[in-house]
């Protein structure tokens, strides 16, 4: 009997050594759970009359129990390395069905699926197109598209405080127009007839007026009105100076189409238009309007008006026509008070110079010097000055607005555009002194946007009135700021194929704007803005558009929510990692690869979300180490070795006794 007892001890100790050795071998295996051999003694008893004091028959290994206590969690700095902090198992799907593991080494296969090193699919709850988790239904977690479609800006949400103590930026000055007799006259040949001259800048607030400086303007003969306006703009006492040139041409004698001789043309600023290519004066006006830096219009029956809004000279020449034309300048928008027309014969030309309008600061005027006398004929002194007081907004002049805020907006193709909001404090109202008013102006890429829009014409500068009560709050209701005339342009100022505007007056979008957008219209929401006695500040500024993005990284939060981060700064919710738990974890069947399968003893899996109920949380960028204590296992190894040797000694002793009995014979 002792032989059997010792032999059972050897087998048990050998199994114990196997278990300990397996634990030690897997001490570096991620997600590994150690085991221990659990022993039971063996007794042989008779059914009737057996002794209760009989010796035992040895030992057997009743079970090898798995230990599912938590392993150490170590950081890896890789977002798709996942560890479960607490109860639960990752659910994986392969060709054998569902398996369960604590090993969270996850990657992405070529199809965008989240998989482990064996290619098994990580299971979870997917998200719908709105980013809402669909609970209860397991599916393979997928990254999906590597790119994110752009979203057009349809809303800008801004909250700001404007300083109630700030001044109104009024500007006072005078407006004048150059009034020389030669202005608007056509000059035979290639020059405009302007001569060089000079003028004084005087401070008229003193008695007598004080001459500040003398300037050579025009600095040279035959300078264009545009160039002279630029010289005026360089004077610190001049606010603005602009120029424009207008010419009318009588083309009643010109031949058109088949009646035009070979090579017959009219040339505007060196750009020729063939008369054979047009059939009448109206078509000729259209052709001239297509020339660079030139616009034109037709006035029946045979007058063409040519414009250069920059103030450059306009030269008109006739070639091979066999006839003459009449060219006349202008000093008014209706071509009144113009000088006598100049007849341009075949092969000759005429040149017309432009007009200048300028504004001076308050108390400053331009006058003719007394010595030496000026010879300039673009100015006839004294000039007439019309005083003005304005609070007009000019985006290129920071002295005309109190503050500005920039925000990037996106068109329907994902192109970024720079939008600027300008804030201008207005004068106190005499009608309602309890209301403080500010104006809000909007530009996109330097172009004015916002209503109103001239029907059938171009956009005018829109002004939105923002009013505050005596407590600094917006007058209720706040203004609806809806931009319905923004046409997205490229860097060269040309319209692109993105969605364009639909003006409200033309049956366009009204609030709320449709989603997805059907036009470039967008809303500016300023609902929580204030006017307090504190410095200007933007408390919050968001807009809901973005460019095309590609995935830069994936992230998983503590609740197992899987996020994709894109290069455009956006995030997208892709799904949620699911966890499983069992009534009896030790009943799970180990199947290798640090995985288990369900068994009858384990019971059915309970599936849920991380951090819900009994389930632990997910720790992204970490892995759970094996729960093997090497020091303890080495001690257990010594004990198992001692047990093995002791049982071998039992067999050796029994053998010696048996030999003694045999020797008695």
Order of alpha helices (4+ residues) and beta strands (2+ residues): alpha-beta-beta-beta-beta-beta-beta-beta-beta-beta-beta-beta-beta-beta-beta-beta-beta-alpha-beta-beta-beta-alpha-beta-beta-beta-beta-beta-beta-beta-beta-beta-beta-beta-beta-beta-beta-beta-beta-beta-beta-beta-beta-beta-beta-beta-beta-beta-beta-alpha
